[in-house]
């Protein structure tokens, strides 16, 4: 396979528009507010071509758009004086006429803007593996900054280049290496190209900046660095109203294309607010920014490969067909044609095998031989034109899904990474490790009859809304439940805040024979989106657990007289709350009610001969307990402070998991246990043991030794204890992401442990 060092693999659009659904980003690990969910209602995403307003009347060559091939599902932002940079490599000669920026956020007030420059590149360096160090604090993604008379700068008239923590990577600093990623300013010759960014009341979309007289003529193989600085609010630090953001997506190529310069203005303590040393300046990021170079090719380029088959999973062992559209042109004139095309595949990390592709017109295809279930196949396509120019795609992969267990976890949401979902949604629900389970994730594709067949229990989390659901999901689940027998009972748990995804949002009464009535126990559609407004959907919503209920009774008991249960996904998971009320059939049992709407059911369970279902219009990971007398402060997270409701569901399904939260005996020794989860967001549990009565103080400190929060400062009896920290300091302000220490002092016993707060 061709070495991808300094090989830029970009998607090129001719007159084709590619639609990708904007998704919600996952829990982030950066400064508060830097990486955020995309705004709800974001439109379908389309690649752009050169706009007519760019002043190109009679192009000499072929108009095109050049950008990094990513899934732009993240709102990555910054503030005044922060810089973003991204590199591009041109495969042949041409002219850059304008740049289109896909904006995910604009300031809420007037006065914001961007400055844009084009630089030649001093990035990256063959000695530095950027994929290995991207987005890390300890391995050295921090390049550094210029210390000038006016402050810490990304470029300019330097007095000193201050190297960052990249010097600690591998064996240390490379002697005399200049880690400045920018080389020579190319456009404009003097000053900067500027554009205003006015507030937007809806999706902010695209901002195209023409280069005009500064249109840049590039050479074949040239590497270009596009540099952007946010302007307008030099004294507003990182306030939410002054934030500017780009649509972005994670990518893994060498070198990583996206860099961000953290300015002292917006980041007074650097990128990591708890860093022991200053870390202002350039950092190598996991993300690529969705910027588009509107270009005009004038030289001969290699074939353009698009529409590559990219399914993530299959259920078969038969050969898998792979196809792509491959075209060739020659903007400089002369003959153009595709000489050959190949698929190269590897099974479970083995050597790549080449398969020739055949074509019908511009569509080229080949088959990858069938493999055993459980295998992962990686593949890429390359093609050459009649002049010997070769193009190679990024690597794609698919998994031949293998059923190993009786339980299927269907995570059909894009909020968390799959690994995070497996950790959080099952945390504490299976303390004995009884439930080994298969996981079907959203990018594997929609569920099907073939997928479900053979499973006994399905846990389906659709959270903010399914990302890849078939229109007939109800019919598929009905077919599966229709197959239940005494020897093969089946149980289904769906946790997702909008059951309109199942019913098709139809305003109707469900008839006998439908999945909704026969199996979920829903009589008619109740009130949809009970929060009503976006503002309310971003605030906690009261939800009552039913006392003595087999599934939710322990949550009701935990509330007692002083606490109330609230659904707050905007805080816990980053998506707005659009849960629904339910009108249930007479045999269904209510688990949650909506006290704001006459105690209408918001969660129910139902059962018949050899089958059981549980359906909640809330995501059980986003249930919090608040003090009725002080609803400004969240006190407890249900997952860690009471127990995972999934454990109760599995027990109801006839598969008890034996959750044990109660104290069984007085401890014999003092101890301070490691918090869990760790890293955490937004809440973590800390357990400690006291063998005798005494004054106990449990406090949290940052890396500078400053006290952030006192969790316990009182006399306590001998017992086992568990407290939680919700990430707030003693003033009720959310603490920055970073490393913290928690210390206990009790009767002369002292202990300290470290934890990581990730937001």
HELIX and SHEET records of a PDB file:
HELIX    1   1 UNK A   52  UNK A   54  5                                   3    
HELIX    2   2 UNK A  130  UNK A  133  1                                   4    
HELIX    3   3 UNK A  165  UNK A  168  5                                   4    
HELIX    4   4 UNK A  212  UNK A  214  5                                   3    
HELIX    5   5 UNK A  240  UNK A  242  5                                   3    
HELIX    6   6 UNK A  418  UNK A  426  1                                   9    
HELIX    7   7 UNK A  442  UNK A  444  5                                   3    
HELIX    8   8 UNK A  449  UNK A  452  1                                   4    
HELIX    9   9 UNK A  473  UNK A  482  1                                  10    
HELIX   10  10 UNK A  500  UNK A  503  1                                   4    
HELIX   11  11 UNK A  515  UNK A  515  1                                   1    
HELIX   12  12 UNK A  516  UNK A  520  3                                   5    
HELIX   13  13 UNK A  534  UNK A  537  1                                   4    
HELIX   14  14 UNK A  553  UNK A  559  1                                   7    
HELIX   15  15 UNK A  569  UNK A  572  1                                   4    
HELIX   16  16 UNK A  595  UNK A  597  5                                   3    
HELIX   17  17 UNK A  620  UNK A  622  5                                   3    
HELIX   18  18 UNK A  638  UNK A  641  1                                   4    
HELIX   19  19 UNK A  645  UNK A  652  1                                   8    
SHEET    1   A 5 UNK A  10  UNK A  13  0                                        
SHEET    2   A 5 UNK A  62  UNK A  68 -1                                        
SHEET    3   A 5 UNK A 291  UNK A 297 -1                                        
SHEET    4   A 5 UNK A  94  UNK A 105 -1                                        
SHEET    5   A 5 UNK A 206  UNK A 210 -1                                        
SHEET    1   B 5 UNK A  10  UNK A  13  0                                        
SHEET    2   B 5 UNK A  62  UNK A  68 -1                                        
SHEET    3   B 5 UNK A 291  UNK A 297 -1                                        
SHEET    4   B 5 UNK A  94  UNK A 105 -1                                        
SHEET    5   B 5 UNK A 216  UNK A 218 -1                                        
SHEET    1   C 7 UNK A  10  UNK A  13  0                                        
SHEET    2   C 7 UNK A  62  UNK A  68 -1                                        
SHEET    3   C 7 UNK A 291  UNK A 297 -1                                        
SHEET    4   C 7 UNK A  94  UNK A 105 -1                                        
SHEET    5   C 7 UNK A 244  UNK A 250 -1                                        
SHEET    6   C 7 UNK A  74  UNK A  78 -1                                        
SHEET    7   C 7 UNK A  35  UNK A  36 -1                                        
SHEET    1   D 6 UNK A  10  UNK A  13  0                                        
SHEET    2   D 6 UNK A  62  UNK A  68 -1                                        
SHEET    3   D 6 UNK A 291  UNK A 297 -1                                        
SHEET    4   D 6 UNK A  94  UNK A 105 -1                                        
SHEET    5   D 6 UNK A 244  UNK A 250 -1                                        
SHEET    6   D 6 UNK A 287  UNK A 289 -1                                        
SHEET    1   E 8 UNK A 151  UNK A 153  0                                        
SHEET    2   E 8 UNK A 142  UNK A 148 -1                                        
SHEET    3   E 8 UNK A 281  UNK A 284 -1                                        
SHEET    4   E 8 UNK A 258  UNK A 262 -1                                        
SHEET    5   E 8 UNK A  83  UNK A  89 -1                                        
SHEET    6   E 8 UNK A 223  UNK A 231 -1                                        
SHEET    7   E 8 UNK A 112  UNK A 121 -1                                        
SHEET    8   E 8 UNK A 182  UNK A 187 -1                                        
SHEET    1   F 8 UNK A 151  UNK A 153  0                                        
SHEET    2   F 8 UNK A 142  UNK A 148 -1                                        
SHEET    3   F 8 UNK A 281  UNK A 284 -1                                        
SHEET    4   F 8 UNK A 258  UNK A 262 -1                                        
SHEET    5   F 8 UNK A  83  UNK A  89 -1                                        
SHEET    6   F 8 UNK A 223  UNK A 231 -1                                        
SHEET    7   F 8 UNK A 112  UNK A 121 -1                                        
SHEET    8   F 8 UNK A 193  UNK A 197 -1                                        
SHEET    1   G 3 UNK A 151  UNK A 153  0                                        
SHEET    2   G 3 UNK A 142  UNK A 148 -1                                        
SHEET    3   G 3 UNK A 160  UNK A 163 -1                                        
SHEET    1   H 4 UNK A 304  UNK A 306  0                                        
SHEET    2   H 4 UNK A 320  UNK A 327 -1                                        
SHEET    3   H 4 UNK A 363  UNK A 368 -1                                        
SHEET    4   H 4 UNK A 358  UNK A 360 -1                                        
SHEET    1   I 5 UNK A 313  UNK A 314  0                                        
SHEET    2   I 5 UNK A 396  UNK A 400  1                                        
SHEET    3   I 5 UNK A 376  UNK A 385 -1                                        
SHEET    4   I 5 UNK A 338  UNK A 347 -1                                        
SHEET    5   I 5 UNK A 353  UNK A 356 -1                                        
SHEET    1   J 4 UNK A 313  UNK A 314  0                                        
SHEET    2   J 4 UNK A 396  UNK A 400  1                                        
SHEET    3   J 4 UNK A 376  UNK A 385 -1                                        
SHEET    4   J 4 UNK A 390  UNK A 392 -1                                        
SHEET    1   K 8 UNK A 437  UNK A 441  0                                        
SHEET    2   K 8 UNK A 407  UNK A 411  1                                        
SHEET    3   K 8 UNK A 457  UNK A 463  1                                        
SHEET    4   K 8 UNK A 490  UNK A 496  1                                        
SHEET    5   K 8 UNK A 611  UNK A 616  1                                        
SHEET    6   K 8 UNK A 600  UNK A 608 -1                                        
SHEET    7   K 8 UNK A 589  UNK A 594 -1                                        
SHEET    8   K 8 UNK A 544  UNK A 545 -1                                        
SHEET    1   L 2 UNK A 522  UNK A 525  0                                        
SHEET    2   L 2 UNK A 582  UNK A 584 -1                                        
SHEET    1   M 4 UNK A 541  UNK A 542  0                                        
SHEET    2   M 4 UNK A 563  UNK A 567 -1                                        
SHEET    3   M 4 UNK A 623  UNK A 627 -1                                        
SHEET    4   M 4 UNK A 630  UNK A 637 -1                                        
SHEET    1   N 3 UNK A 671  UNK A 672  0                                        
SHEET    2   N 3 UNK A 684  UNK A 690 -1                                        
SHEET    3   N 3 UNK A 719  UNK A 725 -1                                        
SHEET    1   O 4 UNK A 707  UNK A 716  0                                        
SHEET    2   O 4 UNK A 694  UNK A 702 -1                                        
SHEET    3   O 4 UNK A 738  UNK A 746 -1                                        
SHEET    4   O 4 UNK A 749  UNK A 757 -1                                        
END                                                                             
